[in-house]
Amino acid sequence: MSIRSTVLLVGLATSVALADTDVIASCRAAHADNPAAHIDCLERALQARDVDGPNRSLGAEQLRSRRESDDGPEQVEVRIASVSYSAEGRGLFATADGQLWRETERSPRSQQLQPGHEYSARIERGVLGGYRMYVDGVRRMIKVERLR
């Protein structure tokens, strides 16, 4: 078995719960005698699911267990509709379009956003990975990760 086949099978095994079992069965039935064609069939099904999914935007790769490449935007403008903080001081930010972002580092209470207010913000991909959120009117950057 080639390295490519092994990697694809491991990727498939980690996402079986998300995969459509009809697609798996049809690939198996159509290509039972040709392992390479079987793997190609499964790979096409996984790629189609990733491309057509509802979360193809900035930070979406944090939602996927398997990432081949990301050609999403480098930054996105958002409206923060809801703000809350955990007991440890990490913010949870819900955007108006349904995305959910969590602060990766604790914020001092004096620098936390006010729950109950709406904010305009820009989320950018960091140079060394991760995401940074810049909230209009706030003089600091907030490191965030996408949850939804």
N, C-alpha and C positions, 0 to 999 in steps of 0.2 A: 504494500500500500504506500502510495507516495505521500510526501509531507502535505501537499495541497489537499489530498483526500482526507488525511487525518485531521487537518485544521477545519475543513468543512464539516466533517462528522462531529467534531467537538462543538463547533458553533451550532450545528443542528441540534445536538443533544441538549445544549443549554437553553434553546428556545423552543423545544418541543411543546411546552405548555402553551405557547403563543401561536404555534403553527396550526394551520388548518389541516386536520387529519385526513380529509378527503384528498387534498393535494399530495400528501405523503403517500397515501395508498395508491393514487393514480400514477405517481412517478414510479413507485415500486412495481406495479403491474405492467407498466409500459416498458420498463427498462430492467427487468429482473435478470436478464442474461448479459447485460452490459453495465458493469459498475460505473464506468466513466460517464456514460449517458445518464445513469440514475443520479449521480452526484450533480451533474450539470442541470438536470431537471429540478432538483431540490434547491440548488443555488439560485436559479431563475425565480423560483417561487418566493424565496426569502428576499431577494432583491426587489421584487414587485411589491411585496408587503411593506418593506422599508420606504420605498419611494412614494407609495400611495397612502401611507399612514397620515393621520391627522396632525402629527407633531413635527412636521418638517420645517423648523425654524431655528433661530439662534438657541443653543443649549439643548436641542433635541437629542444630540448624541449622548448626553448624560442619561437619557431615558432608555437608550438601547443597550442591550448587553453586548452586542457585537457591532463594531464600527469599522467599516472599510475605508471610507474617506468622508470628509465633511466639506461640502461646497456651499454651505449656508452663509448668511450674511455675517460680516465682521462686527456689526453693531445693529441695534434696533431701538427705536423710540417706543416707550411704553407709558401707560398711565397706571399708576399704582392705585388700585381701588380700595385695598384693605391692608392694614399693617397690624401685626401682633408680635409679641416677644415671648420667648420661652423663659422659664425661671432662671436659666443660665445667661440670659441676655442676648440670645441670638434671634435676629429678626426673621419673620416670615412675611413675604410680600406677595399678595395676589394682584395680578394685573387685570385690567378691564377685559382683556381678550382671553382670560382663562388660564394663563400661565401662572405657575407657582414657583417662587424663588425663595431660597433660604440663605441667610447670612452664614458664612463659613467661619467667621471669627466673632467673638463676643464684642458687643458695643457697650461702651460706658453709658450709664443711664442718661447722663447729660447730653449725649450725642445721638440718642435714639429718636427715630421719627415718631410723630404723635399719632397714636391709633385714632381712627375716626376722621382723619383728614385724607384727602386725595392729593397725590403728587405726580408731577411729570418727571420722567427719568430717561436715561439712556443706559443701555447695557451693552458693554463691549467685551469682545474676546481679549483676554490678557495675552501679553507677548509670550509668557512662559506657561500658558495654559490657564484654565479657570476663567472666570468672568468677573468683571467689575461693573458696579452700578453707580452712576453719577446722578444724583437727585438734584433737580433744579432748586437753587437756594440753599443747598447744603455744601459746606466747604470741604467735605472729605469724600473719599471714594469708599464704597462698601463692596467687599468681596462676597460673591454669591455663587450658589449652585442651583441648577434648575431641578425641580422635583416633578413638575408636570407641565 
